Amino acid sequence: MKLNAENRRDLLEVLEDRHGNRSTVATSQLPIDQWHAVVGDPTLADAILDRLVHNAYKINLRGESMRKRQAKLTGTAPSE
């Protein structure tokens, strides 16, 4: 999925308003090196990532998916 022009501008506006003033928590299953392709516009992607990645604490989770672990306990298939 690629962000459309309105989504890109909205995301940048929110991040710009918060940058340096407020904490922002972002979660993603998409690796950072793939965000440019999803954002779509290289200039806006650079601006968005600049505000998110610099001075950020990055936590990379490892291990089996909790959905898979829960499914093993309950005997049900994980929902998509």
C-alpha positions, 0 to 999 in steps of 0.5 A: 500500500502506498500513501496518497498525496493527502495522507503524506501531507497529513502525516508530515503535518502531524509530525512537524507539529510534534517534532521537538515539542511532544513525544510520538510513538510509531509502530510498524511491521514494515522495516524502515528501509522500505518506508520510502516506497510506501510514502511514495514521494521521495522528498516527503519521505525524507522529511517524514523519516527525518522527524521520526528516525533521528533522536528516536529509540528503536526497538526491534522485536524478535521471536514468534508472533504472539498471534501464533503463540495464542493460536497454539494455546487455544487451538484456533487459527490466527486471524488476518 
